């Protein structure tokens, strides 16, 4: 177990990879790289069969450096510390602070690994890995990296388990009176991460980390853990109280918004009211017929 500390001062407690798994991952990578090297060399010989000896030797040397140095460096850079062999065995290369590796880390590992694994048949790498308590080879020492296991057998659930109701009932009065405003978000995050990964950590490491976080939380809330109470249970109780307050606050905002009166639409000013259509005029009455005679003596129709 390696107590890696992140930039947020959170101890990860990852399990480092030892020599057998690392050697098998390197062997798988070397087999794939050598097969790719010979395949490219065969294709080149078929395409250019008339190359002279010097040109062929230069091309073969370039291909060897490409597949045995450049390819591993590029693969570890773009996959953040995973090669095909490490992916098959559930391994990953990380920095000593737990962060992902970058190009400079992969370059140092690749250059040193070419000499200690390929040129010197892996003897320096095996000796250094056996001596190092974290299984690091020379490339890891110069690059500031180590190989950890990503697939480990957990001894419990990884989800946050709330404390039992009996404990919350016994501590209810003290929890309600707590002032949690001085606790920063970073400490809440560290507590949540620890409680969610307690089953994956060594019991001694988990107890030591919980005790440290409990002391820091007690200094901020001015309420130390009761005598005889496990530090992890103390952290879980305080975290549950914080979650209860957040839920109550969110429920209060939701009920307040639901009971708020809806705004009424203001009346439209008279100037913007639509004008009613004009009433059509009644048709004019027909004129009465005129009877009589004209000046010329013609009779008008009656």
KOLTOR-964357 format. One record per residue (C-alpha): x negated, y negated, z; residue in one letter. Coordinates in Angstrom, 2 decimals. Example, Ala and Ser with C-alpha at 12.3 -4.5 7.8 and 13.67 -1.06 7.14 Angstrom:
<pts>
east: -12.30, north: 4.50, up: 7.80, rest: a
east: -13.67, north: 1.06, up: 7.14, rest: s
</pts>
This chain:
<pts>
east: 0.00, north: 0.00, up: 0.00, rest: x
east: -1.36, north: -3.43, up: -0.98, rest: x
east: -0.10, north: -6.55, up: 0.83, rest: x
east: -0.04, north: -8.88, up: -2.17, rest: x
east: 0.89, north: -12.47, up: -1.25, rest: x
east: 2.67, north: -14.61, up: -3.84, rest: x
east: 2.50, north: -18.37, up: -4.21, rest: x
east: 5.62, north: -18.66, up: -1.99, rest: x
east: 3.77, north: -16.78, up: 0.82, rest: x
east: 5.93, north: -13.68, up: 0.36, rest: x
east: 4.16, north: -10.38, up: 0.98, rest: x
east: 5.11, north: -7.95, up: -1.78, rest: x
east: 3.69, north: -4.73, up: -0.39, rest: x
east: 3.24, north: -3.03, up: -3.78, rest: x
east: 1.79, north: 0.46, up: -4.07, rest: x
east: -1.52, north: 0.44, up: -5.91, rest: x
east: -2.42, north: 3.09, up: -8.50, rest: x
east: -5.24, north: 5.47, up: -7.70, rest: x
east: -7.83, north: 7.19, up: -9.88, rest: x
east: -5.81, north: 10.22, up: -11.18, rest: x
east: -2.90, north: 8.20, up: -12.58, rest: x
east: -5.18, north: 5.49, up: -13.93, rest: x
east: -7.47, north: 8.02, up: -15.61, rest: x
east: -4.51, north: 9.73, up: -17.28, rest: x
east: -3.19, north: 6.38, up: -18.54, rest: x
east: -6.62, north: 5.46, up: -19.95, rest: x
east: -6.87, north: 8.87, up: -21.62, rest: x
east: -3.52, north: 8.40, up: -23.35, rest: x
east: -4.53, north: 4.93, up: -24.54, rest: x
east: -7.88, north: 6.20, up: -25.86, rest: x
east: -6.25, north: 9.05, up: -27.77, rest: x
east: -3.86, north: 6.64, up: -29.49, rest: x
east: -6.62, north: 4.14, up: -30.26, rest: x
east: -8.97, north: 6.79, up: -31.70, rest: x
east: -6.20, north: 8.28, up: -33.84, rest: x
east: -5.39, north: 4.82, up: -35.20, rest: x
east: -9.11, north: 4.17, up: -35.84, rest: x
east: -9.62, north: 7.36, up: -37.84, rest: x
east: -6.38, north: 6.80, up: -39.76, rest: x
east: -7.48, north: 3.32, up: -40.84, rest: x
east: -10.98, north: 4.61, up: -41.71, rest: x
east: -9.49, north: 7.40, up: -43.85, rest: x
east: -7.25, north: 4.97, up: -45.70, rest: x
east: -10.21, north: 2.65, up: -46.31, rest: x
east: -12.31, north: 5.48, up: -47.70, rest: x
east: -9.50, north: 6.47, up: -50.05, rest: x
east: -8.97, north: 2.90, up: -51.24, rest: x
east: -12.66, north: 2.00, up: -51.58, rest: x
east: -14.58, north: 5.23, up: -52.25, rest: x
east: -17.61, north: 3.44, up: -53.78, rest: x
east: -18.70, north: 1.43, up: -50.73, rest: x
east: -22.43, north: 1.52, up: -49.97, rest: x
east: -23.73, north: 2.73, up: -46.64, rest: x
east: -24.36, north: -0.68, up: -45.08, rest: x
east: -20.90, north: -2.03, up: -45.92, rest: x
east: -19.21, north: 1.16, up: -44.73, rest: x
east: -21.13, north: 1.05, up: -41.43, rest: x
east: -20.23, north: -2.61, up: -40.87, rest: x
east: -16.56, north: -1.93, up: -41.59, rest: x
east: -16.52, north: 1.09, up: -39.26, rest: x
east: -18.14, north: -0.92, up: -36.49, rest: x
east: -15.62, north: -3.71, up: -36.95, rest: x
east: -12.73, north: -1.24, up: -36.84, rest: x
east: -14.13, north: 0.35, up: -33.69, rest: x
east: -14.43, north: -2.99, up: -31.91, rest: x
east: -10.93, north: -3.94, up: -33.08, rest: x
east: -9.20, north: -0.79, up: -31.86, rest: x
east: -11.21, north: -0.25, up: -28.67, rest: x
east: -11.50, north: -3.86, up: -27.48, rest: x
east: -9.18, north: -6.23, up: -29.33, rest: x
east: -6.10, north: -3.99, up: -29.39, rest: x
east: -6.12, north: -3.26, up: -25.60, rest: x
east: -6.64, north: -6.95, up: -24.83, rest: x
east: -3.77, north: -8.03, up: -27.09, rest: x
east: -1.44, north: -5.32, up: -25.82, rest: x
east: -2.04, north: -6.20, up: -22.16, rest: x
east: -1.65, north: -9.91, up: -22.91, rest: x
east: 1.68, north: -9.68, up: -24.76, rest: x
east: 3.17, north: -7.00, up: -22.49, rest: x
east: 2.03, north: -8.73, up: -19.28, rest: x
east: -0.20, north: -5.87, up: -18.14, rest: x
east: 1.32, north: -2.80, up: -19.75, rest: x
east: -0.21, north: -0.46, up: -22.30, rest: x
east: 1.41, north: 2.65, up: -23.74, rest: x
east: -0.40, north: 4.86, up: -21.25, rest: x
east: 0.54, north: 2.66, up: -18.30, rest: x
east: 4.11, north: 2.44, up: -19.54, rest: x
east: 4.35, north: 6.23, up: -19.65, rest: x
east: 3.09, north: 6.55, up: -16.06, rest: x
east: 4.93, north: 3.55, up: -14.62, rest: x
east: 1.85, north: 1.37, up: -14.05, rest: x
east: 1.19, north: -2.33, up: -14.59, rest: x
east: -1.83, north: -4.62, up: -14.32, rest: x
east: -1.23, north: -7.66, up: -12.09, rest: x
east: -3.34, north: -10.38, up: -10.57, rest: x
east: -4.54, north: -10.07, up: -6.99, rest: x
east: -1.80, north: -12.53, up: -5.97, rest: x
east: 0.89, north: -10.40, up: -7.63, rest: x
east: 1.39, north: -12.60, up: -10.71, rest: x
east: 1.30, north: -11.43, up: -14.33, rest: x
east: -2.03, north: -11.22, up: -16.12, rest: x
east: -2.97, north: -13.65, up: -18.87, rest: x
east: -5.32, north: -13.53, up: -21.84, rest: x
east: -8.48, north: -14.29, up: -19.83, rest: x
east: -7.75, north: -11.46, up: -17.40, rest: x
east: -7.09, north: -8.99, up: -20.21, rest: x
east: -10.21, north: -10.15, up: -22.09, rest: x
east: -12.49, north: -9.60, up: -19.09, rest: x
east: -10.91, north: -6.21, up: -18.42, rest: x
east: -11.31, north: -5.18, up: -22.06, rest: x
east: -14.94, north: -6.27, up: -22.41, rest: x
east: -16.05, north: -4.70, up: -19.14, rest: x
east: -13.96, north: -1.61, up: -19.80, rest: x
east: -15.64, north: -1.04, up: -23.17, rest: x
east: -18.99, north: -0.60, up: -21.43, rest: x
east: -17.96, north: 1.13, up: -18.22, rest: x
east: -15.41, north: 3.52, up: -19.78, rest: x
east: -16.51, north: 4.09, up: -23.39, rest: x
east: -20.24, north: 3.38, up: -23.50, rest: x
east: -21.01, north: 4.86, up: -20.05, rest: x
east: -18.37, north: 7.67, up: -20.28, rest: x
east: -16.30, north: 6.23, up: -17.42, rest: x
east: -18.72, north: 7.07, up: -14.61, rest: x
east: -19.00, north: 3.51, up: -13.18, rest: x
east: -15.22, north: 3.07, up: -13.37, rest: x
east: -14.57, north: 6.33, up: -11.52, rest: x
east: -17.11, north: 5.60, up: -8.78, rest: x
east: -15.86, north: 2.05, up: -8.24, rest: x
east: -12.24, north: 3.22, up: -8.20, rest: x
east: -13.03, north: 5.87, up: -5.58, rest: x
east: -14.88, north: 3.40, up: -3.36, rest: x
east: -12.33, north: 0.59, up: -3.61, rest: x
east: -9.41, north: 0.91, up: -1.17, rest: x
east: -7.10, north: -0.43, up: -3.89, rest: x
east: -8.49, north: 1.79, up: -6.68, rest: x
east: -10.01, north: -1.12, up: -8.64, rest: x
east: -12.67, north: -0.56, up: -11.28, rest: x
east: -15.38, north: -3.02, up: -12.30, rest: x
east: -13.15, north: -4.69, up: -14.87, rest: x
east: -10.54, north: -5.36, up: -12.19, rest: x
east: -13.15, north: -6.76, up: -9.82, rest: x
east: -14.52, north: -9.24, up: -12.40, rest: x
east: -11.07, north: -10.17, up: -13.72, rest: x
east: -9.37, north: -10.47, up: -10.33, rest: x
east: -6.71, north: -7.86, up: -11.10, rest: x
east: -5.48, north: -4.49, up: -9.90, rest: x
east: -3.12, north: -1.80, up: -11.17, rest: x
east: 0.10, north: -1.17, up: -9.25, rest: x
east: 2.86, north: 1.38, up: -9.52, rest: x
east: 6.24, north: 0.10, up: -10.68, rest: x
east: 8.18, north: 3.35, up: -10.31, rest: x
east: 7.99, north: 4.39, up: -6.67, rest: x
east: 10.28, north: 6.61, up: -4.64, rest: x
east: 12.32, north: 4.43, up: -2.34, rest: x
east: 13.14, north: 5.52, up: 1.18, rest: x
east: 16.35, north: 3.57, up: 1.39, rest: x
east: 18.69, north: 1.27, up: -0.38, rest: x
east: 17.28, north: -1.87, up: -2.01, rest: x
east: 20.42, north: -3.94, up: -1.46, rest: x
east: 20.87, north: -6.21, up: 1.54, rest: x
east: 22.72, north: -4.34, up: 4.29, rest: x
east: 24.63, north: -6.63, up: 6.65, rest: x
east: 24.27, north: -6.04, up: 10.39, rest: x
east: 26.88, north: -3.90, up: 12.17, rest: x
east: 30.05, north: -5.65, up: 13.39, rest: x
east: 29.21, north: -4.82, up: 17.02, rest: x
east: 26.02, north: -6.88, up: 16.77, rest: x
east: 27.82, north: -9.83, up: 15.18, rest: x
east: 30.50, north: -9.66, up: 17.87, rest: x
east: 27.90, north: -9.68, up: 20.64, rest: x
east: 25.96, north: -12.58, up: 19.12, rest: x
east: 28.98, north: -14.46, up: 17.78, rest: x
east: 28.90, north: -17.36, up: 20.24, rest: x
east: 25.19, north: -18.03, up: 19.74, rest: x
east: 25.43, north: -17.70, up: 15.95, rest: x
east: 28.29, north: -20.19, up: 15.67, rest: x
east: 26.36, north: -22.82, up: 17.67, rest: x
east: 23.19, north: -22.47, up: 15.58, rest: x
east: 21.91, north: -25.48, up: 13.64, rest: x
east: 20.66, north: -24.13, up: 10.31, rest: x
east: 20.08, north: -27.47, up: 8.61, rest: x
east: 16.34, north: -27.44, up: 9.30, rest: x
east: 15.73, north: -24.05, up: 7.65, rest: x
east: 14.28, north: -24.57, up: 4.13, rest: x
east: 15.49, north: -22.63, up: 1.11, rest: x
east: 12.10, north: -20.95, up: 0.73, rest: x
east: 12.45, north: -19.27, up: 4.12, rest: x
east: 15.97, north: -18.04, up: 3.30, rest: x
east: 14.60, north: -16.59, up: 0.06, rest: x
east: 11.77, north: -14.82, up: 1.88, rest: x
east: 14.22, north: -13.36, up: 4.43, rest: x
east: 16.55, north: -12.13, up: 1.71, rest: x
east: 13.69, north: -10.54, up: -0.24, rest: x
east: 12.38, north: -8.78, up: 2.85, rest: x
east: 15.79, north: -7.44, up: 3.91, rest: x
east: 16.56, north: -6.22, up: 0.39, rest: x
east: 13.25, north: -4.35, up: 0.12, rest: x
east: 12.89, north: -2.99, up: 3.66, rest: x
east: 13.52, north: 0.57, up: 2.49, rest: x
east: 10.68, north: 0.33, up: -0.05, rest: x
east: 8.02, north: -0.88, up: 2.40, rest: x
east: 5.93, north: 0.93, up: 4.94, rest: x
east: 7.69, north: 0.73, up: 8.35, rest: x
east: 4.70, north: -0.92, up: 10.04, rest: x
east: 4.34, north: -3.48, up: 7.26, rest: x
east: 8.09, north: -4.20, up: 7.27, rest: x
east: 8.14, north: -4.70, up: 11.06, rest: x
east: 5.14, north: -7.04, up: 10.95, rest: x
east: 6.66, north: -9.13, up: 8.16, rest: x
east: 10.06, north: -9.27, up: 9.89, rest: x
east: 8.46, north: -10.36, up: 13.17, rest: x
east: 6.60, north: -13.19, up: 11.44, rest: x
east: 9.72, north: -14.45, up: 9.67, rest: x
east: 11.76, north: -14.14, up: 12.87, rest: x
east: 9.27, north: -16.31, up: 14.77, rest: x
east: 9.35, north: -18.94, up: 12.02, rest: x
east: 13.16, north: -18.91, up: 11.92, rest: x
east: 13.41, north: -19.11, up: 15.71, rest: x
east: 11.11, north: -22.16, up: 15.76, rest: x
east: 13.36, north: -23.97, up: 13.27, rest: x
east: 16.72, north: -23.00, up: 14.82, rest: x
east: 15.48, north: -23.17, up: 18.45, rest: x
east: 17.13, north: -19.83, up: 19.15, rest: x
east: 14.67, north: -16.98, up: 19.67, rest: x
east: 15.65, north: -13.40, up: 19.06, rest: x
east: 17.34, north: -11.81, up: 22.10, rest: x
east: 15.22, north: -9.41, up: 24.11, rest: x
east: 15.29, north: -5.88, up: 22.77, rest: x
east: 16.70, north: -6.90, up: 19.37, rest: x
east: 14.83, north: -5.72, up: 16.30, rest: x
east: 13.41, north: -8.65, up: 14.24, rest: x
east: 15.04, north: -7.36, up: 11.06, rest: x
east: 18.44, north: -7.21, up: 12.80, rest: x
east: 17.93, north: -10.75, up: 14.09, rest: x
east: 17.15, north: -11.98, up: 10.57, rest: x
east: 20.15, north: -10.13, up: 9.14, rest: x
east: 22.50, north: -11.62, up: 11.73, rest: x
east: 21.37, north: -15.19, up: 11.09, rest: x
east: 21.48, north: -14.69, up: 7.32, rest: x
east: 25.03, north: -13.29, up: 7.58, rest: x
east: 26.08, north: -16.35, up: 9.60, rest: x
east: 24.67, north: -18.63, up: 6.92, rest: x
east: 26.55, north: -16.72, up: 4.22, rest: x
east: 29.75, north: -16.99, up: 6.27, rest: x
east: 29.37, north: -20.75, up: 6.53, rest: x
east: 28.74, north: -21.09, up: 2.82, rest: x
east: 31.81, north: -18.98, up: 2.06, rest: x
east: 33.97, north: -21.03, up: 4.43, rest: x
east: 32.67, north: -24.26, up: 2.91, rest: x
east: 33.41, north: -23.03, up: -0.62, rest: x
east: 36.88, north: -21.84, up: 0.41, rest: x
east: 37.61, north: -25.21, up: 2.00, rest: x
east: 36.62, north: -27.06, up: -1.18, rest: x
east: 38.79, north: -24.76, up: -3.28, rest: x
east: 41.87, north: -25.24, up: -1.05, rest: x
east: 41.35, north: -29.01, up: -0.96, rest: x
east: 41.20, north: -29.22, up: -4.73, rest: x
east: 44.31, north: -27.02, up: -5.06, rest: x
east: 46.38, north: -29.17, up: -2.63, rest: x
east: 45.34, north: -32.54, up: -4.12, rest: x
east: 48.28, north: -34.35, up: -5.86, rest: x
east: 48.10, north: -34.54, up: -9.60, rest: x
east: 47.73, north: -37.98, up: -11.11, rest: x
east: 50.88, north: -39.34, up: -12.78, rest: x
east: 50.78, north: -40.88, up: -16.21, rest: x
east: 51.26, north: -44.69, up: -15.95, rest: x
east: 54.29, north: -46.13, up: -17.77, rest: x
east: 53.71, north: -47.50, up: -21.24, rest: x
east: 53.81, north: -51.30, up: -21.52, rest: x
east: 56.83, north: -52.78, up: -23.37, rest: x
east: 54.60, north: -54.07, up: -26.13, rest: x
east: 53.61, north: -50.49, up: -27.05, rest: x
east: 57.15, north: -49.05, up: -26.99, rest: x
east: 58.38, north: -47.87, up: -30.40, rest: x
east: 60.83, north: -50.16, up: -32.17, rest: x
east: 64.29, north: -48.54, up: -32.74, rest: x
east: 65.30, north: -48.21, up: -36.37, rest: x
east: 67.58, north: -50.94, up: -37.76, rest: x
east: 71.34, north: -50.16, up: -38.12, rest: x
east: 72.32, north: -50.03, up: -41.79, rest: x
east: 74.76, north: -52.77, up: -42.87, rest: x
east: 78.38, north: -51.83, up: -43.65, rest: x
east: 79.22, north: -51.77, up: -47.37, rest: x
east: 81.06, north: -54.83, up: -48.70, rest: x
east: 84.84, north: -54.54, up: -49.34, rest: x
east: 85.85, north: -54.44, up: -53.01, rest: x
east: 87.21, north: -57.69, up: -54.43, rest: x
east: 90.98, north: -57.99, up: -54.95, rest: x
east: 92.14, north: -57.79, up: -58.57, rest: x
east: 92.90, north: -61.13, up: -60.24, rest: x
east: 96.01, north: -61.50, up: -62.43, rest: x
east: 97.04, north: -64.33, up: -64.73, rest: x
east: 96.02, north: -65.82, up: -68.02, rest: x
east: 92.95, north: -67.62, up: -69.12, rest: x
east: 92.72, north: -71.02, up: -70.77, rest: x
east: 92.70, north: -69.36, up: -74.16, rest: x
east: 96.01, north: -67.67, up: -73.60, rest: x
east: 94.74, north: -64.15, up: -73.14, rest: x
east: 96.36, north: -62.15, up: -70.40, rest: x
east: 94.07, north: -60.78, up: -67.66, rest: x
east: 94.57, north: -57.23, up: -66.50, rest: x
east: 96.52, north: -56.88, up: -63.31, rest: x
</pts>
